[in-house]
Amino acid sequence: MELASYLAGERWSDHPACTHPLLAALARLVNDNTSDDKRGRLIGLVPSIIGLSSDDLRVDARLSLRCATTALPVAAAERQLALAVSILAAEEMLARLDGLAPGRLSEQTQEAMAQVPQAAAQAHRFSRAARITEKGFRRYAAPNAVQLSVVGIVQACIPDPDTLLRELLTAAIADCRQLIRGPADTADPVVPLPAFAEPGG
């Protein structure tokens, strides 16, 4: 994010105005939790996050949803309920903002929830008794979902969490680009780099 602030001509900062705060938070978390030998693969994503700024709460909800649905299938059992609740909160917020009937779930949510049926059932019971405000979602629920998702991936029993973190950030950037700039913007959201390139390779 400091490099993004420099490229955008801003004051040197890891909280640049040129990037949505929650996307910037995700980028910092991914950077900080990627192993030293794989961190260089993130550099090519930096230009794609510049200019992705908006106060539309849909951006927060989409980011939260992307993170939690990515982490839920691989996260340890003790994190699954919180992630599933985060998913349902994001879906509720999106439905509310778009004027849709509550309870509708996206395909990505259905696929993620199907892999953890017990946590999904518990999350549905919990969510029926809770109703989050828009302010509470932006200030607490969405940032917590992003942080919990990254930690869940880092601590998951998977062979290559670094690659999944990079894929998550890449997908999140694409989501933000579509929401902020519109579906007509079909430009590649990242600077093309080999996904599995090793330093010096």
C-alpha positions as a Markdown table, in Angstrom:
| # | Residue | x | y | z |
|---|---|---|---|---|
| 1 | Met | 0.0 | 0.0 | 0.0 |
| 2 | Glu | 2.9 | 2.3 | 0.6 |
| 3 | Leu | 4.1 | 1.7 | -3.0 |
| 4 | Ala | 0.5 | 2.4 | -4.2 |
| 5 | Ser | 0.5 | 5.7 | -2.4 |
| 6 | Tyr | 3.8 | 6.6 | -4.1 |
| 7 | Leu | 2.6 | 5.6 | -7.5 |
| 8 | Ala | -0.6 | 7.6 | -7.0 |
| 9 | Gly | 1.4 | 10.7 | -6.1 |
| 10 | Glu | 0.2 | 10.8 | -2.5 |
| 11 | Arg | 2.0 | 11.2 | 0.7 |
| 12 | Trp | 3.9 | 8.0 | 1.6 |
| 13 | Ser | 1.4 | 5.9 | 3.6 |
| 14 | Asp | 0.0 | 2.4 | 3.9 |
| 15 | His | -3.5 | 4.0 | 4.1 |
| 16 | Pro | -3.7 | 5.8 | 0.7 |
| 17 | Ala | -6.8 | 7.7 | -0.3 |
| 18 | Cys | -6.6 | 6.2 | -3.8 |
| 19 | Thr | -7.8 | 2.8 | -2.5 |
| 20 | His | -10.9 | 1.7 | -0.7 |
| 21 | Pro | -10.1 | 1.3 | 3.0 |
| 22 | Leu | -11.3 | -2.3 | 3.2 |
| 23 | Leu | -9.4 | -3.3 | 0.1 |
| 24 | Ala | -6.3 | -1.6 | 1.4 |
| 25 | Ala | -6.7 | -3.5 | 4.7 |
| 26 | Leu | -7.0 | -6.8 | 2.8 |
| 27 | Ala | -3.9 | -5.9 | 0.8 |
| 28 | Arg | -1.9 | -5.2 | 4.0 |
| 29 | Leu | -3.1 | -8.4 | 5.6 |
| 30 | Val | -2.2 | -10.5 | 2.6 |
| 31 | Asn | 1.2 | -8.8 | 2.3 |
| 32 | Asp | 1.9 | -9.3 | 6.0 |
| 33 | Asn | 0.9 | -12.9 | 6.1 |
| 34 | Thr | 2.6 | -14.0 | 2.9 |
| 35 | Ser | 5.9 | -15.8 | 3.3 |
| 36 | Asp | 9.0 | -13.8 | 2.5 |
| 37 | Asp | 10.0 | -15.8 | -0.5 |
| 38 | Lys | 6.5 | -15.4 | -2.1 |
| 39 | Arg | 5.8 | -11.8 | -1.2 |
| 40 | Gly | 7.4 | -10.6 | -4.4 |
| 41 | Arg | 4.5 | -12.1 | -6.4 |
| 42 | Leu | 2.2 | -9.4 | -5.0 |
| 43 | Ile | 4.1 | -6.5 | -6.5 |
| 44 | Gly | 2.3 | -6.9 | -9.9 |
| 45 | Leu | -1.0 | -6.3 | -8.2 |
| 46 | Val | -0.1 | -2.8 | -6.9 |
| 47 | Pro | -1.0 | -0.7 | -9.9 |
| 48 | Ser | -4.5 | -2.4 | -10.1 |
| 49 | Ile | -5.6 | -1.1 | -6.7 |
| 50 | Ile | -4.9 | 2.6 | -7.5 |
| 51 | Gly | -8.1 | 4.5 | -8.1 |
| 52 | Leu | -10.4 | 1.9 | -6.6 |
| 53 | Ser | -12.1 | 4.1 | -4.0 |
| 54 | Ser | -15.7 | 4.5 | -3.2 |
| 55 | Asp | -18.1 | 5.1 | -0.3 |
| 56 | Asp | -20.6 | 2.6 | -1.6 |
| 57 | Leu | -21.3 | 0.1 | 1.1 |
| 58 | Arg | -21.7 | -2.5 | -1.6 |
| 59 | Val | -18.0 | -2.5 | -1.9 |
| 60 | Asp | -17.5 | -3.4 | 1.7 |
| 61 | Ala | -20.2 | -6.1 | 1.5 |
| 62 | Arg | -18.7 | -7.7 | -1.7 |
| 63 | Leu | -15.2 | -7.7 | -0.2 |
| 64 | Ser | -16.5 | -9.3 | 3.0 |
| 65 | Leu | -18.4 | -11.9 | 1.0 |
| 66 | Arg | -15.4 | -12.7 | -1.3 |
| 67 | Cys | -13.0 | -13.1 | 1.7 |
| 68 | Ala | -15.3 | -15.2 | 3.8 |
| 69 | Thr | -16.5 | -17.5 | 1.0 |
| 70 | Thr | -12.9 | -18.1 | 0.0 |
| 71 | Ala | -11.8 | -18.9 | 3.6 |
| 72 | Leu | -14.8 | -20.9 | 4.8 |
| 73 | Pro | -14.1 | -24.2 | 2.9 |
| 74 | Val | -10.5 | -24.4 | 4.1 |
| 75 | Ala | -10.7 | -22.8 | 7.6 |
| 76 | Ala | -10.4 | -24.9 | 10.8 |
| 77 | Ala | -13.7 | -25.9 | 12.4 |
| 78 | Glu | -13.5 | -23.4 | 15.2 |
| 79 | Arg | -13.5 | -20.5 | 12.7 |
| 80 | Gln | -16.2 | -21.8 | 10.4 |
| 81 | Leu | -19.2 | -20.5 | 12.3 |
| 82 | Ala | -17.9 | -16.9 | 12.5 |
| 83 | Leu | -17.1 | -17.0 | 8.8 |
| 84 | Ala | -20.5 | -18.4 | 7.9 |
| 85 | Val | -22.2 | -15.7 | 9.9 |
| 86 | Ser | -20.0 | -13.1 | 8.2 |
| 87 | Ile | -21.2 | -14.5 | 4.8 |
| 88 | Leu | -24.8 | -14.2 | 5.8 |
| 89 | Ala | -24.3 | -10.7 | 7.1 |
| 90 | Ala | -22.7 | -9.6 | 3.8 |
| 91 | Glu | -25.6 | -11.3 | 1.8 |
| 92 | Glu | -28.2 | -9.5 | 4.0 |
| 93 | Met | -26.5 | -6.2 | 3.5 |
| 94 | Leu | -26.3 | -6.6 | -0.3 |
| 95 | Ala | -29.9 | -7.6 | -0.5 |
| 96 | Arg | -30.9 | -4.6 | 1.6 |
| 97 | Leu | -28.8 | -2.2 | -0.5 |
| 98 | Asp | -30.2 | -3.6 | -3.7 |
| 99 | Gly | -33.8 | -3.7 | -2.5 |
| 100 | Leu | -34.0 | -7.5 | -2.8 |
| 101 | Ala | -35.9 | -9.9 | -0.6 |
| 102 | Pro | -33.8 | -11.1 | 2.3 |
| 103 | Gly | -32.6 | -14.7 | 2.4 |
| 104 | Arg | -31.4 | -14.9 | -1.2 |
| 105 | Leu | -27.9 | -16.4 | -1.4 |
| 106 | Ser | -25.4 | -16.0 | -4.2 |
| 107 | Glu | -23.9 | -19.0 | -6.0 |
| 108 | Gln | -20.6 | -18.4 | -4.3 |
| 109 | Thr | -22.3 | -18.5 | -0.9 |
| 110 | Gln | -24.2 | -21.6 | -1.7 |
| 111 | Glu | -21.1 | -23.4 | -2.8 |
| 112 | Ala | -19.1 | -22.4 | 0.3 |
| 113 | Met | -21.9 | -23.2 | 2.7 |
| 114 | Ala | -22.4 | -26.6 | 1.1 |
| 115 | Gln | -18.9 | -27.7 | 2.2 |
| 116 | Val | -19.6 | -27.0 | 5.9 |
| 117 | Pro | -23.2 | -27.9 | 6.4 |
| 118 | Gln | -23.1 | -27.9 | 10.2 |
| 119 | Ala | -21.6 | -24.4 | 10.5 |
| 120 | Ala | -24.0 | -23.2 | 7.8 |
| 121 | Ala | -27.0 | -24.5 | 9.8 |
| 122 | Gln | -25.7 | -22.8 | 13.0 |
| 123 | Ala | -25.1 | -19.6 | 11.2 |
| 124 | His | -28.6 | -19.5 | 9.8 |
| 125 | Arg | -30.1 | -19.9 | 13.3 |
| 126 | Phe | -27.8 | -17.2 | 14.7 |
| 127 | Ser | -28.5 | -14.8 | 11.8 |
| 128 | Arg | -32.2 | -15.0 | 12.2 |
| 129 | Ala | -31.9 | -13.5 | 15.7 |
| 130 | Ala | -29.5 | -10.7 | 14.7 |
| 131 | Arg | -29.9 | -7.6 | 12.5 |
| 132 | Ile | -26.9 | -5.5 | 11.8 |
| 133 | Thr | -26.9 | -1.8 | 11.0 |
| 134 | Glu | -25.2 | -0.3 | 8.0 |
| 135 | Lys | -22.8 | 1.6 | 10.3 |
| 136 | Gly | -22.0 | -1.5 | 12.3 |
| 137 | Phe | -21.4 | -3.5 | 9.2 |
| 138 | Arg | -18.9 | -1.0 | 7.8 |
| 139 | Arg | -17.1 | -0.3 | 11.0 |
| 140 | Tyr | -17.0 | -3.8 | 12.6 |
| 141 | Ala | -18.5 | -6.7 | 10.7 |
| 142 | Ala | -16.8 | -6.2 | 7.3 |
| 143 | Pro | -13.3 | -5.5 | 8.7 |
| 144 | Asn | -13.6 | -8.5 | 11.1 |
| 145 | Ala | -14.7 | -10.8 | 8.3 |
| 146 | Val | -11.7 | -9.8 | 6.2 |
| 147 | Gln | -9.2 | -10.3 | 9.1 |
| 148 | Leu | -10.8 | -13.6 | 10.1 |
| 149 | Ser | -10.7 | -14.8 | 6.6 |
| 150 | Val | -7.0 | -14.1 | 6.1 |
| 151 | Val | -6.1 | -15.7 | 9.4 |
| 152 | Gly | -8.3 | -18.7 | 8.6 |
| 153 | Ile | -6.4 | -19.2 | 5.3 |
| 154 | Val | -3.0 | -18.7 | 6.8 |
| 155 | Gln | -3.7 | -21.3 | 9.6 |
| 156 | Ala | -5.5 | -23.7 | 7.3 |
| 157 | Cys | -4.1 | -27.2 | 6.6 |
| 158 | Ile | -3.5 | -26.6 | 2.9 |
| 159 | Pro | -0.3 | -27.0 | 1.0 |
| 160 | Asp | 0.1 | -23.4 | -0.3 |
| 161 | Pro | -1.7 | -20.7 | 1.6 |
| 162 | Asp | 0.4 | -18.0 | -0.1 |
| 163 | Thr | -1.2 | -18.8 | -3.4 |
| 164 | Leu | -4.7 | -18.8 | -2.0 |
| 165 | Leu | -4.0 | -15.4 | -0.4 |
| 166 | Arg | -2.8 | -14.0 | -3.7 |
| 167 | Glu | -5.8 | -15.4 | -5.5 |
| 168 | Leu | -8.1 | -13.9 | -2.9 |
| 169 | Leu | -6.6 | -10.5 | -3.3 |
| 170 | Thr | -6.7 | -10.7 | -7.1 |
| 171 | Ala | -10.4 | -11.7 | -7.0 |
| 172 | Ala | -11.2 | -8.9 | -4.5 |
| 173 | Ile | -9.5 | -6.3 | -6.8 |
| 174 | Ala | -11.6 | -7.6 | -9.7 |
| 175 | Asp | -14.8 | -7.3 | -7.6 |
| 176 | Cys | -14.0 | -3.8 | -6.6 |
| 177 | Arg | -13.1 | -2.8 | -10.2 |
| 178 | Gln | -16.5 | -4.0 | -11.4 |
| 179 | Leu | -18.4 | -2.3 | -8.7 |
| 180 | Ile | -16.6 | 1.0 | -8.8 |
| 181 | Arg | -15.8 | 1.3 | -12.5 |
| 182 | Gly | -18.7 | -0.8 | -13.9 |
| 183 | Pro | -19.0 | -4.0 | -15.8 |
| 184 | Ala | -18.0 | -2.3 | -19.1 |
| 185 | Asp | -14.4 | -2.0 | -17.7 |
| 186 | Thr | -13.0 | -5.2 | -19.1 |
| 187 | Ala | -9.3 | -4.3 | -18.7 |
| 188 | Asp | -7.1 | -6.9 | -17.0 |
| 189 | Pro | -7.3 | -5.9 | -13.3 |
| 190 | Val | -3.7 | -7.0 | -12.6 |
| 191 | Val | -0.3 | -6.6 | -14.1 |
| 192 | Pro | 0.2 | -10.1 | -15.7 |
| 193 | Leu | 2.8 | -12.1 | -13.8 |
| 194 | Pro | 3.3 | -15.9 | -13.6 |
| 195 | Ala | 1.1 | -17.1 | -10.8 |
| 196 | Phe | 3.6 | -19.5 | -9.4 |
| 197 | Ala | 6.9 | -17.7 | -10.3 |
| 198 | Glu | 9.6 | -18.1 | -7.7 |
| 199 | Pro | 12.1 | -15.3 | -6.9 |
| 200 | Gly | 14.8 | -15.5 | -9.6 |
| 201 | Gly | 12.8 | -17.9 | -11.7 |
